Amino acid sequence: MLYKRLPLRPEDKKDPTQPFPSPVMAGGLFAISARFFWELGGYDDMLEIWGAEQYELSFKIWMCGGRMVDAPCSRVGHIYRSYSPFPSAKTYDFVAKNHKRVAEVWMDEYKQYVYAKNPIRYAIDAGDLSKMKQLRRKLHCKPFRWFMQEVVPDLVDHYPPVEPDDFASGAIQNVAFMNLCVEESNSLNSVNLALCVKNKTMPERTEQHFRFTWRRDIKAMGSSNCVDASNHSVGAELQLFQCHNLQGNQLFQYDVVRTLCTLLALKQKQFASLILIPNKKKTIFIMITIFALTLL
């Protein structure tokens, strides 16, 4: 379970100052009537330390008679502690346990998609759920299917429960210097050129293993980072950045004829082809504008 924001719906873009429905709120940003909070049973008192409380409260609000909005003109201050006051002797993944408690109580048949993402992680005892399930019955809460259909009908368009297959995966080979491949750097979220591994289809080194996903971004294998243009100008340096799933500066198109990946530069309304060249001081990406391609 991972908190991600959905694109605004057209009707919510008309006036950016007005509140708009929010399916899930980040844990530190809630403002709620104390009376309503306790009518909902407060937080599950068997959630440990931190994690999943935002999903539990969000689901309860929507499914049990409430409504939640994001207020753009509101301000919330969040001060982090300089140390953790919680015991560090936990020998198990308490966040996974928290997620499983929420999934078991509130997500009905949709919980299987959470577990399918990481079966080993969620093979954990969620503890006694009888109190929370009784609370849900007492509040006459709607099924999670209602939440999916009425509150987030566009969720599966952006985050399908079962992701489609990748368009391609493997090493990204330099077409000018065939012995060099793109490699993920361990520092500064950067990419470099390095000697290609022997097996380019299934690289034995994950640093050279990338996926061209169904979202048309290039994702580093085994991480949540994508190849990202630092800005929209021609010649912008490429870097690795958290995958945001919103396309933009992470949107690529593969040219089958030229066997090049091209990055869509949104502000210029044109494509830029990525040509890798080695430099004596550092490895750089050069972006050359191409006008002959059709926009996605």
C-alpha positions as CSV (number, residue, x, y, z in Angstrom):
1,M,0.0,0.0,0.0
2,L,1.5,3.3,-1.1
3,Y,0.0,6.8,-0.9
4,K,-0.2,8.4,-4.4
5,R,-2.2,11.4,-5.6
6,L,-4.6,11.1,-8.5
7,P,-4.9,13.7,-11.3
8,L,-7.7,16.2,-10.7
9,R,-10.9,15.6,-12.5
10,P,-12.0,18.2,-15.1
11,E,-14.8,19.6,-12.8
12,D,-12.3,20.1,-10.0
13,K,-9.9,22.1,-12.1
14,K,-12.4,24.9,-12.8
15,D,-11.6,26.8,-9.6
16,P,-8.3,25.7,-8.0
17,T,-9.2,27.5,-4.8
18,Q,-12.2,25.3,-4.1
19,P,-12.1,22.1,-2.0
20,F,-12.3,18.9,-4.0
21,P,-13.1,15.3,-3.0
22,S,-10.1,13.3,-1.7
23,P,-10.3,9.5,-1.5
24,V,-7.4,9.2,0.9
25,M,-5.6,11.8,2.9
26,A,-2.0,11.8,4.1
27,G,-1.8,10.9,7.8
28,G,-0.5,14.2,9.0
29,L,-3.1,16.4,7.3
30,F,-6.5,15.4,8.8
31,A,-8.8,18.0,10.3
32,I,-11.9,16.2,11.6
33,S,-14.7,16.8,14.1
34,A,-13.7,15.2,17.3
35,R,-17.3,13.9,17.8
36,F,-17.3,12.3,14.3
37,F,-13.8,10.9,14.9
38,W,-15.0,9.0,18.0
39,E,-18.3,8.0,16.3
40,L,-16.1,6.2,13.8
41,G,-14.3,4.5,16.6
42,G,-11.1,6.6,16.5
43,Y,-8.0,4.8,15.2
44,D,-7.7,1.0,15.4
45,D,-5.8,0.7,18.8
46,M,-3.9,-2.3,17.5
47,L,-2.1,-0.4,14.8
48,E,1.5,-0.2,15.9
49,I,3.9,2.8,15.9
50,W,3.0,4.3,12.5
51,G,1.7,3.3,9.1
52,A,-1.8,2.6,7.6
53,E,-3.7,4.9,9.9
54,Q,-4.4,7.2,7.0
55,Y,-6.0,4.5,5.0
56,E,-8.1,3.2,7.9
57,L,-9.5,6.6,8.7
58,S,-10.1,7.6,5.1
59,F,-11.9,4.3,4.3
60,K,-14.1,4.7,7.4
61,I,-15.0,8.3,6.6
62,W,-16.2,7.5,3.1
63,M,-17.7,4.1,3.7
64,C,-19.4,4.9,7.0
65,G,-21.4,8.1,6.0
66,G,-18.8,10.8,5.8
67,R,-17.1,12.8,3.0
68,M,-13.5,14.0,2.8
69,V,-12.2,17.0,0.8
70,D,-8.8,18.5,0.1
71,A,-8.9,22.2,0.9
72,P,-6.2,23.9,-1.3
73,C,-6.3,27.2,0.7
74,S,-5.7,25.4,4.1
75,R,-2.3,25.2,5.7
76,V,-1.1,22.4,8.0
77,G,2.2,22.6,9.9
78,H,3.9,19.3,10.5
79,I,6.9,19.2,12.9
80,Y,9.1,16.1,12.8
81,R,10.8,14.8,16.0
82,S,14.6,14.8,15.9
83,Y,14.5,11.3,17.4
84,S,12.1,8.3,17.4
85,P,10.3,7.8,20.8
86,F,9.2,4.4,19.7
87,P,10.8,1.1,20.8
88,S,13.3,-0.2,18.2
89,A,13.2,-3.8,19.3
90,K,10.5,-4.9,16.8
91,T,11.6,-8.0,15.1
92,Y,8.9,-8.0,12.4
93,D,7.5,-5.6,9.8
94,F,4.9,-3.7,11.9
95,V,3.9,-1.6,8.9
96,A,3.0,-4.7,6.9
97,K,1.0,-5.9,9.9
98,N,-0.9,-2.5,10.0
99,H,-1.6,-2.6,6.3
100,K,-2.9,-6.1,6.6
101,R,-5.3,-5.1,9.5
102,V,-6.8,-2.4,7.3
103,A,-7.0,-4.6,4.3
104,E,-8.7,-7.4,6.2
105,V,-11.3,-5.2,7.8
106,W,-12.1,-2.7,5.1
107,M,-11.0,-3.8,1.6
108,D,-13.2,-6.9,1.2
109,E,-12.2,-8.9,-1.9
110,Y,-9.9,-6.1,-3.1
111,K,-7.4,-7.1,-0.4
112,Q,-6.1,-9.9,-2.6
113,Y,-4.5,-7.2,-4.9
114,V,-2.6,-5.8,-2.0
115,Y,-1.2,-9.2,-1.0
116,A,-0.4,-10.2,-4.6
117,K,2.0,-7.2,-4.9
118,N,4.2,-8.8,-2.1
119,P,3.0,-12.2,-0.9
120,I,6.0,-12.8,1.3
121,R,5.7,-9.4,3.1
122,Y,2.0,-9.9,3.8
123,A,2.4,-13.5,5.1
124,I,2.1,-12.0,8.6
125,D,-0.4,-12.4,11.4
126,A,-2.7,-9.3,11.5
127,G,-3.8,-10.0,15.1
128,D,-7.3,-10.1,16.5
129,L,-9.7,-8.3,14.0
130,S,-13.0,-9.1,15.8
131,K,-13.4,-5.6,17.4
132,M,-12.8,-3.7,14.2
133,K,-15.1,-6.0,12.1
134,Q,-17.8,-5.6,14.8
135,L,-17.4,-1.8,14.5
136,R,-17.9,-1.9,10.8
137,R,-21.1,-3.8,11.2
138,K,-22.3,-1.5,13.9
139,L,-21.7,1.6,11.7
140,H,-23.5,-0.1,8.7
141,C,-20.6,0.8,6.4
142,K,-20.8,0.4,2.7
143,P,-18.7,-2.3,0.9
144,F,-15.3,-1.4,-0.5
145,R,-16.6,-2.1,-4.0
146,W,-18.8,1.0,-3.5
147,F,-15.7,3.0,-2.6
148,M,-14.0,1.9,-5.8
149,Q,-17.0,2.6,-8.0
150,E,-18.2,5.9,-6.5
151,V,-15.2,7.6,-4.8
152,V,-12.3,6.5,-7.1
153,P,-13.8,5.2,-10.4
154,D,-10.7,6.4,-12.2
155,L,-8.2,4.7,-9.9
156,V,-7.8,1.6,-12.0
157,D,-6.9,3.8,-15.0
158,H,-3.9,5.1,-13.2
159,Y,-3.1,2.2,-10.9
160,P,-4.6,-1.0,-12.2
161,P,-4.8,-3.8,-9.6
162,V,-2.8,-6.1,-11.9
163,E,-0.3,-4.1,-14.0
164,P,-0.1,-4.8,-17.7
165,D,3.2,-6.4,-19.0
166,D,6.1,-4.2,-19.7
167,F,6.8,-3.2,-23.4
168,A,10.4,-4.3,-22.9
169,S,13.1,-4.9,-20.3
170,G,16.8,-5.4,-20.1
171,A,19.9,-3.3,-20.6
172,I,19.9,0.0,-22.5
173,Q,22.7,-0.2,-25.0
174,N,24.5,2.8,-26.5
175,V,24.0,2.7,-30.3
176,A,27.3,4.7,-30.9
177,F,29.5,2.7,-28.5
178,M,28.0,-0.8,-28.4
179,N,30.1,-1.9,-25.5
180,L,28.5,0.7,-23.2
181,C,25.2,0.5,-21.4
182,V,23.2,2.8,-19.2
183,E,23.9,2.1,-15.5
184,E,22.1,3.3,-12.4
185,S,24.5,5.2,-10.1
186,N,24.5,4.4,-6.4
187,S,24.8,8.1,-5.5
188,L,23.0,11.3,-6.4
189,N,20.2,9.5,-8.3
190,S,22.1,9.7,-11.5
191,V,22.7,7.4,-14.5
192,N,26.1,6.7,-16.1
193,L,27.6,4.7,-19.0
194,A,29.4,1.6,-18.0
195,L,30.7,-1.6,-19.8
196,C,27.7,-3.7,-20.7
197,V,27.1,-7.0,-18.9
198,K,27.2,-10.1,-20.9
199,N,23.5,-10.9,-20.8
200,K,21.7,-7.8,-21.9
201,T,18.2,-9.4,-22.0
202,M,18.4,-10.4,-18.3
203,P,21.3,-8.4,-16.9
204,E,22.9,-10.1,-13.9
205,R,23.6,-6.6,-12.4
206,T,20.3,-4.8,-11.5
207,E,22.1,-1.5,-12.0
208,Q,21.9,-2.1,-15.8
209,H,18.4,-3.6,-15.7
210,F,15.6,-1.2,-16.8
211,R,11.9,-1.6,-17.7
212,F,10.0,0.2,-20.4
213,T,6.7,0.0,-18.7
214,W,3.1,0.2,-19.9
215,R,3.1,3.8,-18.6
216,R,5.8,4.6,-21.1
217,D,8.3,5.5,-18.5
218,I,11.7,3.8,-18.1
219,K,12.0,2.4,-14.6
220,A,15.1,1.1,-12.9
221,M,14.6,-2.6,-12.0
222,G,14.2,-3.2,-8.3
223,S,13.5,0.4,-7.3
224,S,10.8,3.0,-7.6
225,N,13.0,5.4,-9.6
226,C,12.4,6.4,-13.3
227,V,14.6,8.1,-15.9
228,D,13.5,11.8,-15.6
229,A,14.4,15.0,-17.4
230,S,15.5,17.6,-15.0
231,N,13.6,20.3,-16.9
232,H,11.7,20.7,-20.2
233,S,14.5,22.5,-22.1
234,V,16.5,20.9,-24.9
235,G,19.8,19.6,-23.5
236,A,18.3,19.0,-20.1
237,E,20.3,16.5,-18.1
238,L,18.7,13.2,-17.3
239,Q,18.5,11.8,-13.8
240,L,16.8,9.1,-11.8
241,F,13.8,10.4,-9.8
242,Q,10.8,8.9,-7.9
243,C,8.4,7.6,-10.5
244,H,5.4,9.9,-10.4
245,N,3.2,8.1,-13.0
246,L,2.0,11.4,-14.5
247,Q,4.0,11.1,-17.7
248,G,5.4,14.6,-18.5
249,N,9.1,14.6,-18.1
250,Q,9.1,10.8,-17.6
251,L,7.1,10.0,-20.8
252,F,9.0,8.1,-23.5
253,Q,8.2,6.7,-26.9
254,Y,10.2,3.9,-28.6
255,D,10.9,4.3,-32.3
256,V,11.0,0.8,-33.7
257,V,12.7,1.9,-37.0
258,R,15.5,4.0,-35.4
259,T,15.6,1.9,-32.2
260,L,15.8,5.0,-30.1
261,C,13.8,6.0,-27.0
262,T,12.4,9.6,-27.3
263,L,11.3,11.8,-24.5
264,L,8.3,14.0,-24.9
265,A,9.2,17.6,-24.1
266,L,5.7,18.9,-23.2
267,K,6.5,22.6,-23.1
268,Q,7.9,22.6,-26.7
269,K,5.2,20.2,-27.9
270,Q,7.8,18.1,-29.6
271,F,9.9,15.1,-29.0
272,A,13.6,14.9,-28.1
273,S,15.7,12.0,-28.9
274,L,18.2,10.8,-26.3
275,I,21.7,10.1,-27.6
276,L,24.2,8.8,-25.2
277,I,27.8,9.9,-25.6
278,P,30.8,9.5,-23.3
279,N,32.6,12.6,-22.1
280,K,36.1,12.7,-20.6
281,K,34.8,14.4,-17.5
282,K,31.5,12.7,-17.1
283,T,28.9,10.8,-18.9
284,I,26.2,13.0,-20.3
285,F,22.9,12.7,-22.3
286,I,22.5,14.9,-25.3
287,M,18.9,15.6,-26.4
288,I,18.3,16.4,-30.1
289,T,15.0,17.8,-31.2
290,I,13.0,15.7,-33.7
291,F,10.0,17.2,-35.5
292,A,8.9,14.3,-37.6
293,L,7.3,12.2,-34.8
294,T,3.6,12.2,-34.0
295,L,2.6,13.3,-30.5
296,L,1.2,10.6,-28.2
